[in-house]
């Protein structure tokens, strides 16, 4: 089950065997917290935790899961980093029997980064318990999570706020739901009405380093030479920042080249989002910008950026090597 479905299912019933599987810690943590809350578990006194990274004996895991509760009304066991139990070589008929015949007051939660759905152990838990697929979200998949988060906060976003939020997501190298969650909590605390506007987001969201750098590629796409050069020189004032700007330019030019590649094959507008792995809104904007660049220019600049990166890292050049490239891109000239 995906996150929202899993969380809704917990309102009806907590299965005696749960598997929280995936890379998105936000989903894992929230699901685990709700399970403990529904079971009324005091994690300091009522919870037994086994960390499989310490390579415990299988017999210890089984005995802990199957133990009769003496000092509590239930036996709740958390098995962390449980990849060893989901490998191709793992077999334990005894553990399978214990899980199939869980005692009425016993509960176990397995947490693992990845589990092969073809394995017997995974299939058993799917049949008798509940499985959370906590996959990391891609930018265009955040909308459902965001709607649910806004609902829990008693807020809505105006159209301009949705647009701003999507633009902000599009420039992040990866999505941290914990970070977004905390920032939205802060925004909600500082907005008195029900509606959150783009102005509210600009005022209250913390801008990551990528946001200030993103203005450089914006200036290049908009052919604003003076602004682009100024931003580049601003980056050069802080040690190491010019290399960050180089990385950003390389990434942007690569995205433009890929956008032109797919557009030449008939993939345009928001449909670019899927092959580019981007929010559809951001992909549409990127495609429109890509159409203003000659393909040969982008290919030449991509190679020049590789040379510039080498020169900067070896101390053979400074910001001026990037300035020439930025001016070339702004002027769209070969």
C-alpha positions in Angstrom: 0.0 0.0 0.0 1.0 3.6 -0.6 1.3 6.0 2.3 -2.2 7.5 2.3 -3.9 4.1 1.9 -1.7 2.6 4.6 -2.5 5.4 7.0 -6.2 5.2 6.4 -6.1 1.4 6.9 -4.6 2.0 10.4 -7.8 3.9 11.4 -9.7 0.6 11.0 -7.3 -1.9 12.3 -3.6 -2.4 13.1 -2.4 -5.7 11.7 -0.3 -7.9 14.0 2.5 -8.0 11.4 3.5 -4.8 9.5 6.3 -4.2 7.0 7.5 -0.6 6.4 9.6 -0.8 3.3 11.3 1.9 1.3 13.7 4.8 1.2 11.4 7.7 2.3 12.0 8.0 6.0 9.2 10.5 6.4 6.6 7.9 5.4 8.3 5.3 7.5 8.5 7.5 10.6 4.9 8.7 10.3 3.5 5.2 9.8 5.5 3.9 12.8 4.3 6.8 15.0 0.7 6.1 14.1 1.0 2.4 14.7 2.4 3.1 18.2 -0.3 5.7 18.8 -3.1 3.3 17.8 -1.6 0.5 20.0 -1.1 3.0 22.9 2.5 2.0 23.1 4.9 3.8 25.4 8.1 3.5 23.3 10.3 3.9 26.4 8.8 1.0 28.4 6.5 -1.1 26.2 8.6 -1.5 23.1 11.2 -4.1 22.3 13.6 -3.0 19.5 15.9 -5.3 17.6 18.5 -3.8 15.2 19.4 -6.4 12.6 22.6 -4.4 11.8 24.0 -6.0 15.0 23.4 -9.4 13.3 21.2 -10.9 16.1 20.5 -14.6 16.0 17.3 -15.5 14.2 16.2 -17.4 17.3 16.4 -14.2 19.4 14.2 -12.4 16.9 11.6 -15.2 16.9 11.6 -15.6 20.7 11.1 -11.8 21.2 8.3 -11.7 18.7 6.6 -14.7 20.2 7.1 -13.8 23.9 4.2 -13.6 26.2 3.7 -10.1 27.6 4.1 -10.0 31.4 4.6 -6.3 32.4 2.4 -4.8 29.7 -1.0 -5.6 28.1 0.7 -6.3 24.8 4.1 -7.3 23.2 5.2 -4.9 20.5 8.5 -5.5 18.7 10.2 -3.2 16.2 12.7 -5.0 14.0 14.9 -2.4 12.3 17.2 -2.7 9.3 15.7 -6.1 8.5 17.1 -6.6 5.1 18.7 -9.9 6.3 15.2 -11.3 6.6 14.2 -10.5 3.1 17.3 -11.8 1.2 17.2 -14.6 -1.3 18.9 -17.0 1.0 16.8 -16.4 4.1 14.6 -19.3 5.2 13.0 -19.9 8.6 9.9 -22.1 8.8 9.7 -21.4 12.5 9.5 -17.6 12.0 6.9 -18.1 9.3 4.8 -20.2 11.6 5.0 -17.6 14.4 4.0 -14.8 12.1 1.0 -16.8 10.7 -0.1 -17.7 14.2 0.6 -14.4 16.1 -0.7 -14.3 19.6 -3.6 -11.9 20.1 -1.6 -9.4 22.1 1.6 -9.6 20.0 2.6 -7.1 17.3 5.7 -6.8 15.1 6.9 -4.1 12.8 9.7 -4.8 10.3 11.5 -1.8 8.8 13.7 -2.3 5.7 15.0 -0.1 2.9 14.2 -2.6 0.2 12.5 -6.0 0.0 12.1 -8.3 -3.0 8.4 -8.8 -3.6 9.1 -12.2 -5.2 10.5 -13.7 -1.9 8.4 -16.0 0.2 8.8 -13.9 3.4 7.5 -10.8 1.7 4.5 -12.6 0.3 3.6 -14.1 3.7 3.6 -10.6 5.3 1.5 -9.3 2.4 -1.0 -12.1 3.0 -1.4 -11.9 6.7 -0.4 -8.3 7.5 0.1 -4.9 6.0 2.9 -3.6 3.8 3.8 0.1 3.4 5.6 0.9 0.2 7.5 4.0 1.3 9.0 5.0 -2.0 10.6 8.5 -2.4 8.4 10.9 -4.3 9.3 12.5 -7.5 8.4 16.2 -7.9 5.2 15.6 -9.8 4.0 13.1 -7.2 4.1 15.6 -4.3 0.6 17.0 -5.0 -1.4 14.3 -3.2 0.9 14.5 -0.2 0.7 18.3 -0.2 -3.1 18.2 -0.4 -3.3 15.9 2.6 -0.8 18.0 4.5 -2.8 21.2 3.8 -6.0 19.5 4.9 -4.4 18.5 8.2 -3.3 22.1 8.7 -6.7 23.4 7.8 -5.2 25.5 4.9 -5.6 25.8 1.2 -3.2 27.2 -1.4 -4.1 29.9 -3.9 -3.3 29.2 -7.6 -0.2 31.5 -7.5 1.0 29.6 -4.4 0.7 26.3 -6.2 2.7 27.7 -9.1 5.4 29.0 -6.8 5.6 25.8 -4.8 5.9 23.7 -8.0 8.7 26.0 -9.3 10.5 25.6 -6.0 10.3 21.8 -6.1 11.5 21.8 -9.7 14.9 23.2 -8.7 15.6 20.9 -5.8 18.1 18.0 -6.5 16.0 15.8 -4.2 12.8 16.1 -2.2 13.0 15.9 1.6 9.4 15.4 2.9 10.6 16.1 6.4 12.0 19.4 5.3 8.8 20.3 3.4 6.7 19.2 6.3 8.5 21.4 8.8 8.5 24.4 6.4 4.7 24.1 5.8 4.1 23.9 9.5 6.0 27.2 9.9 4.1 28.8 7.0 0.7 27.7 8.6 1.7 29.2 12.0 2.4 32.5 10.3 -0.7 32.7 8.1 -3.8 33.8 10.0 -6.3 33.2 7.3 -7.2 29.9 5.7 -5.6 30.6 2.3 -1.8 30.5 1.7 -0.6 32.8 -1.1 2.7 32.9 -3.0 3.6 35.9 -1.0 3.2 33.9 2.2 5.5 31.2 0.8 8.1 33.6 -0.3 8.1 35.2 3.2 8.1 32.1 5.3 9.8 29.3 3.3 13.5 28.9 3.9 15.4 29.2 0.6 17.9 26.4 0.0 21.2 27.3 -1.7 19.8 25.9 -5.0 17.2 28.7 -5.1 19.7 31.6 -5.3 21.7 29.7 -7.8 18.6 29.0 -9.9 18.3 32.7 -10.6 21.5 32.4 -12.6 20.0 29.9 -15.1 16.8 32.0 -15.2 18.8 35.1 -16.2 20.6 33.0 -18.9 17.3 31.7 -20.3 15.9 35.2 -20.3 18.9 36.5 -22.2 19.7 39.0 -19.4 23.5 39.2 -19.9 24.2 41.9 -17.2 22.2 40.1 -14.6 23.7 36.7 -15.3 27.3 38.0 -15.2 26.5 39.9 -11.9 25.1 36.8 -10.3 28.1 34.8 -11.4 30.5 37.3 -9.9 28.5 37.3 -6.7 29.0 33.5 -6.5 32.7 34.0 -7.0 33.0 36.1 -3.9 32.5 33.0 -1.7 35.1 30.3 -1.8 33.8 27.2 -3.5 30.5 28.8 -4.7 31.8 29.2 -8.3 32.1 25.4 -8.5 28.5 25.1 -7.4 27.5 27.5 -10.1 29.4 25.4 -12.7 27.6 22.3 -11.6 24.3 24.1 -11.9 25.1 25.3 -15.4 26.2 21.9 -16.5 23.0 20.4 -15.1 20.9 23.0 -16.8 22.5 22.7 -20.2 22.2 18.9 -20.0 18.5 19.3 -19.3 18.1 21.7 -22.3 19.8 19.1 -24.5 17.6 16.3 -23.3 14.5 18.4 -23.7 15.4 19.2 -27.3 16.0 15.5 -27.9 12.6 14.5 -26.8 10.8 17.4 -28.4 12.4 16.4 -31.7 10.5 13.1 -31.3 7.2 14.7 -30.6 7.2 14.9 -26.8 6.2 18.4 -25.9 4.7 20.5 -23.1 3.9 18.9 -19.8 4.4 15.4 -21.4 8.2 16.2 -21.1 7.9 15.6 -17.4 8.0 11.9 -17.5 11.1 11.3 -19.7 12.9 14.1 -18.0 12.0 13.0 -14.5 10.7 16.5 -13.6 7.5 18.2 -12.4 5.4 18.6 -15.6 5.1 22.3 -15.1 8.8 22.8 -14.8 9.4 20.5 -17.8 7.0 22.5 -19.9 8.9 25.7 -19.0 12.2 24.0 -19.7 11.0 22.9 -23.1 9.9 26.4 -24.0 13.3 27.7 -23.1 15.1 24.9 -24.9 13.4 26.0 -28.2 15.3 29.3 -28.0 18.7 27.6 -28.1 20.5 26.2 -31.2 21.3 22.5 -30.6 24.9 23.0 -31.8 25.4 25.9 -29.3 24.3 23.7 -26.4 26.6 20.8 -27.5 29.6 23.2 -27.8 28.8 24.8 -24.4 28.5 21.5 -22.7 32.1 20.6 -23.7 33.3 24.1 -22.8 31.8 23.7 -19.3 33.7 20.5 -18.8 37.0 22.4 -19.7 36.0 25.3 -17.4 35.3 22.9 -14.5 38.8 21.4 -14.9 40.4 24.8 -15.1 38.6 26.0 -12.0 39.4 22.9 -10.0 43.1 23.0 -10.9 43.4 26.8 -10.3 44.1 27.5 -14.0 41.2 29.9 -14.4 38.6 31.9 -12.5 35.1 33.2 -12.9 36.1 34.7 -16.3 36.0 31.3 -18.0 32.4 30.9 -17.0 31.6 34.5 -17.9 32.4 33.8 -21.5 30.2 30.8 -21.6 27.3 32.6 -19.8 27.5 35.5 -22.3 27.6 33.0 -25.2 24.4 31.4 -23.9 22.6 34.6 -23.3 23.4 35.8 -26.8 22.5 32.4 -28.3 25.6 32.8 -30.5 28.0 30.1 -31.7 
